[in-house]
Amino acid sequence: MKSMLFILVAQLHAGGIQTVGAYPSLEQCRDALEVAATNVAAHYTCEATRVQGTWLRKDSRYVMARD
């Protein structure tokens, strides 16, 4: 089974990309984006990716952003 996962990604002004969080819905990612956007040290976006199988919230620590 494939499902969508929404990842909040920070593009740091100092260089580099960092995964901030992973969310099961776009609405949750956008809510987190509004909070994160108060930090002006980075530019934040919500990116969608497909995942295979079941996904649990605790699995988000294993999600990484790639260039």
C-alpha positions as protocol buffer text, in pm:
chain_id: "A"
residue {
  index: 1
  type: MET
  ca { x: 0 y: 0 z: 0 }
}
residue {
  index: 2
  type: LYS
  ca { x: 134 y: 344 z: -91 }
}
residue {
  index: 3
  type: SER
  ca { x: 37 y: 661 z: 90 }
}
residue {
  index: 4
  type: MET
  ca { x: 149 y: 1024 z: 93 }
}
residue {
  index: 5
  type: LEU
  ca { x: 368 y: 1179 z: 358 }
}
residue {
  index: 6
  type: PHE
  ca { x: 420 y: 1555 z: 389 }
}
residue {
  index: 7
  type: ILE
  ca { x: 762 y: 1670 z: 505 }
}
residue {
  index: 8
  type: LEU
  ca { x: 842 y: 2014 z: 644 }
}
residue {
  index: 9
  type: VAL
  ca { x: 1181 y: 2106 z: 500 }
}
residue {
  index: 10
  type: ALA
  ca { x: 1407 y: 2393 z: 607 }
}
residue {
  index: 11
  type: GLN
  ca { x: 1644 y: 2545 z: 353 }
}
residue {
  index: 12
  type: LEU
  ca { x: 1899 y: 2710 z: 581 }
}
residue {
  index: 13
  type: HIS
  ca { x: 2035 y: 3050 z: 482 }
}
residue {
  index: 14
  type: ALA
  ca { x: 2377 y: 2932 z: 598 }
}
residue {
  index: 15
  type: GLY
  ca { x: 2352 y: 2647 z: 347 }
}
residue {
  index: 16
  type: GLY
  ca { x: 2207 y: 2300 z: 359 }
}
residue {
  index: 17
  type: ILE
  ca { x: 1869 y: 2138 z: 392 }
}
residue {
  index: 18
  type: GLN
  ca { x: 1716 y: 1991 z: 705 }
}
residue {
  index: 19
  type: THR
  ca { x: 1401 y: 1787 z: 768 }
}
residue {
  index: 20
  type: VAL
  ca { x: 1198 y: 1954 z: 1042 }
}
residue {
  index: 21
  type: GLY
  ca { x: 903 y: 1715 z: 1066 }
}
residue {
  index: 22
  type: ALA
  ca { x: 681 y: 1466 z: 884 }
}
residue {
  index: 23
  type: TYR
  ca { x: 301 y: 1481 z: 879 }
}
residue {
  index: 24
  type: PRO
  ca { x: 25 y: 1254 z: 746 }
}
residue {
  index: 25
  type: SER
  ca { x: -176 y: 1545 z: 600 }
}
residue {
  index: 26
  type: LEU
  ca { x: -99 y: 1863 z: 410 }
}
residue {
  index: 27
  type: GLU
  ca { x: -306 y: 2067 z: 656 }
}
residue {
  index: 28
  type: GLN
  ca { x: -90 y: 1956 z: 948 }
}
residue {
  index: 29
  type: CYS
  ca { x: 225 y: 2036 z: 754 }
}
residue {
  index: 30
  type: ARG
  ca { x: 95 y: 2383 z: 667 }
}
residue {
  index: 31
  type: ASP
  ca { x: 6 y: 2448 z: 1033 }
}
residue {
  index: 32
  type: ALA
  ca { x: 362 y: 2357 z: 1133 }
}
residue {
  index: 33
  type: LEU
  ca { x: 492 y: 2571 z: 846 }
}
residue {
  index: 34
  type: GLU
  ca { x: 319 y: 2878 z: 988 }
}
residue {
  index: 35
  type: VAL
  ca { x: 485 y: 2825 z: 1325 }
}
residue {
  index: 36
  type: ALA
  ca { x: 827 y: 2746 z: 1178 }
}
residue {
  index: 37
  type: ALA
  ca { x: 818 y: 3050 z: 947 }
}
residue {
  index: 38
  type: THR
  ca { x: 868 y: 3277 z: 1248 }
}
residue {
  index: 39
  type: ASN
  ca { x: 1232 y: 3161 z: 1246 }
}
residue {
  index: 40
  type: VAL
  ca { x: 1397 y: 3380 z: 983 }
}
residue {
  index: 41
  type: ALA
  ca { x: 1718 y: 3173 z: 971 }
}
residue {
  index: 42
  type: ALA
  ca { x: 1567 y: 2947 z: 705 }
}
residue {
  index: 43
  type: HIS
  ca { x: 1309 y: 2921 z: 428 }
}
residue {
  index: 44
  type: TYR
  ca { x: 1048 y: 2649 z: 494 }
}
residue {
  index: 45
  type: THR
  ca { x: 840 y: 2441 z: 253 }
}
residue {
  index: 46
  type: CYS
  ca { x: 607 y: 2143 z: 270 }
}
residue {
  index: 47
  type: GLU
  ca { x: 706 y: 1866 z: 30 }
}
residue {
  index: 48
  type: ALA
  ca { x: 504 y: 1555 z: -53 }
}
residue {
  index: 49
  type: THR
  ca { x: 652 y: 1209 z: -97 }
}
residue {
  index: 50
  type: ARG
  ca { x: 509 y: 862 z: -142 }
}
residue {
  index: 51
  type: VAL
  ca { x: 578 y: 596 z: 118 }
}
residue {
  index: 52
  type: GLN
  ca { x: 539 y: 221 z: 84 }
}
residue {
  index: 53
  type: GLY
  ca { x: 348 y: 29 z: 351 }
}
residue {
  index: 54
  type: THR
  ca { x: 219 y: 164 z: 680 }
}
residue {
  index: 55
  type: TRP
  ca { x: 372 y: 470 z: 838 }
}
residue {
  index: 56
  type: LEU
  ca { x: 366 y: 570 z: 1203 }
}
residue {
  index: 57
  type: ARG
  ca { x: 436 y: 911 z: 1354 }
}
residue {
  index: 58
  type: LYS
  ca { x: 739 y: 771 z: 1542 }
}
residue {
  index: 59
  type: ASP
  ca { x: 894 y: 678 z: 1205 }
}
residue {
  index: 60
  type: SER
  ca { x: 941 y: 1048 z: 1120 }
}
residue {
  index: 61
  type: ARG
  ca { x: 1281 y: 1048 z: 1292 }
}
residue {
  index: 62
  type: TYR
  ca { x: 1408 y: 835 z: 1002 }
}
residue {
  index: 63
  type: VAL
  ca { x: 1293 y: 1073 z: 728 }
}
residue {
  index: 64
  type: MET
  ca { x: 1570 y: 1279 z: 568 }
}
residue {
  index: 65
  type: ALA
  ca { x: 1572 y: 1548 z: 302 }
}
residue {
  index: 66
  type: ARG
  ca { x: 1797 y: 1504 z: 1 }
}
residue {
  index: 67
  type: ASP
  ca { x: 1928 y: 1769 z: -237 }
}
